[in-house]
Amino acid sequence: RVAAVVLAAGEASRFGAPKQRLLLPAVLERLARAPVDEIVVVQGAYELEAPSVRVVPCAEWERGPGASLRCGLAALIEDVEAAVVVLADGPNLSPLAVERVLEVWRREGGVAAASYDGERGHPLVLGRDHWADVADEGLRNAPVRLVPCDDLGSPGDVDRPEDLA
């Protein structure tokens, strides 16, 4: 089984409002078309409504994205073998990028992440054997196998209201 963990716990201070409430529906709609068996959304700074998925609170969200990821991973049941990590502020996530990164993870194991123009991005897939290695800053510095997804378009990274244009 494969689960998606959507990181939506941040304060969104640069955006000036809870952007995850605005962007989460688009991310969830795209994940619903991806090859995942379960979707978990990690909330922190703001309470979130996502009726079709499981929302888990993370009291330690202020420690960083890794703390939020650990909360999401801890909520997954034992038969989940891999987690697909996506961000709530990436509304253009391609379901095909999820599929592509999962295929590479299934073949080669480890940690695999989509790349766009050679830059590491999301989704990122990690097997259960890597779940204990998540630091507070997340997996930014962890070695990953890059999976080119340029043809699918970047999921986006909405930090400020003008990024929506």
Buried (B, 14 or more C-beta within 10 A) or exposed (E): EBBBBBBBBBEBEEBEEBBBBBBBBBBBEBBEEBBBEBBBBBBBBBEBEBEEBEBBBBEBBBBBBBBBBBBBBEBBEEEBBBBBBBBBBBBBBBBBBBBBBBBBBBEEBBBBBBBBEEEBBBBBBBBBEBBEEBBBEBBEEBEBBBBEBEEBEBBBEBEEEEEEE
